[in-house]
Amino acid sequence: MSRQKFTLGRVVATPGALEMLLELGVLPHDLLRRHQSGDWGDLCDEDKQANEAALVEGSRLLSAYCFLEKKIWVITEADRSSTCILLPSEY
């Protein structure tokens, strides 16, 4: 089991993201587990390094997961009060 690197706070999701996850058969919980364990998904190395620094500095965390050429973001706020699952177009 993966170790949780930070708290998620209140978890919310946009209707568009929930609809896409349902269409893809992906459970939101699975994305949250990956995000919280430091599996940042389909980010470039620079963004992954920024997330690793954010764990120490207390900055915002972003993960991106691609499924069938569709992308879902998971963003945890800097103060770790909330995490949102959303589509990039909804940012």
N, C-alpha and C positions, 0 to 999 in steps of 0.2 A: 504494500500500500504506500502511496506517495505521501511525503511529509508536507503539511500545510505550511507555507512560508509567510503567510499574512492572513489577517481576517478580512472577510468580504463586506462586513457591515450589512446594511439592508440591501437585499437583492431585488432588482426590478428588471423588467424586460419590455421592450417596445412591442406593440402588436405586430408590426412587420417582421421583427425577428422571431417572435413566437410562431407566426404563420409559416415562415421559411423553415424553421426547425421541425415543425410538424410535417411539412411536405417532404423533408429530407429523412424523417425518422430518427432525428437526433434529439437526445434528451438534454434539456438545459443543464441538468445536474452534472452531466458528463463534461460539458464545457467548463463549468465552474470548478470542477475538480482539477481539470488540466491547468486552468489559469492559476488556481491557488497553489498548485504544486510547482509552479515555475516553468511549465510547458507553455511557452508563449506562442506556439503554433507557427503560422506562416508569416513570420516577420523577418526582415533583413537582420544581419548580424549586428548592425549598429543599433537598431531598435531593441534587440534582445539585450545588448549590453546596457542600454539606457534603462531597461526594466531592472536589471540586476543592480545598477546604481540606485535606482528608485527604492529598492528594498531597504537600502542602508540610509538613504537621505530622506525617505518619507515622501517621495513624489508620486504622481499618478502612474498607474500601471495599465498597459494596453496589451491585449492578446488579440490575434486575428487567426481565425480558422476558416479554411476553404473546404467546401464540399461541392463537388460537381461544378466547379467554376463560380460558385456563389460564396460570398465572404460574410462572416459574422464577426463582429467585434465584441470583446468583453473588456470593460473599463472599470477599474477600481479607483476611486478618488484618493487624493493624496492623504487625507486624514483617515482613510479606511472606513468612513462612515457609510459608504454605499458602493455597490457594484451594479453596473448596467450591462445587459446584453442587448445589442442593437445592430442594425445594418449600417454600413458606412454612409449610406445616403441619408440616414436619419441623424447623423452627428450634427 
